[in-house]
Amino acid sequence: MCAALFVALRHRTFRPDVPFGVALSAGLVAMVSAAFGARMAYAALNAAQVLRLDSGGLNWHGAALAGVLAFALMIRWRGLSPRLMWDSAAWFLPVIMLGAWWGCVPAACGFGAEVDTLADYPAFMVWLARDLTGTIAPRFATQSLGMSAAFGAWLLLAVVGWRGWLVGRRFPFVLALMAASMFALGFLRGDPAADWLGLRADQWLDLAACGGALVWLLAPRRKQTAPDR
């Protein structure tokens, strides 16, 4: 809800001719679509869990795909400024990623693979943590590393915004950073996942997401006369 309000307020600031509720509705539709897509993608990758709504389970690729498509359609349908809407939404991608990894600590989702001893690795890479069965063991600190990656992406975005770079391209920039960090963390994860040609299934989706974001980032820019930023 905070993300939708921020996007709508920023759009209203630069485009006072557009009603506040119009921009807000775009953010809300994107959020609902992202939640639905996250669950559906998780069910597709974990067929045995599809009917167990009590067990939770969300997938970030489904959330990103459904949320982006819904947001794009709403922007076009409601005649909103794409540059303002996407650049505003970019600020919340790292925040959402940090919150997701934070929530994974008590839920034990995305837990790290076991290691022989904590002394074999730098302190920031490992910790004592539990898996889905409640077994506490020395593991790679995937949740902590994920939160650090999210914070790093937010700092990079802050620099990009401060320098005035990538106007209209900040959302795919952050999305590519997130996908790349998730792919890298996939080599340290210990939670079960299907293996496709030596990589986790979700890592292949990470690569697809990163590739799509880079295509979006590097695509030829259409001329836009509006002065909004």
MOGI-V367485 format. One record per helix or strand of 2 or more residues. SS is the DSSP state (A for helix, B for strand). FROM is the first residue (numbers start at 0). LEN is the number of residues. If there is no record, write none. Layout:
SS	FROM	LEN
SS	FROM	LEN
This chain:
A	1	13
A	19	26
A	46	3
A	52	3
A	59	19
A	81	26
A	117	3
A	122	3
B	125	5
B	135	5
A	141	22
A	169	17
B	194	2
B	198	2
A	200	18
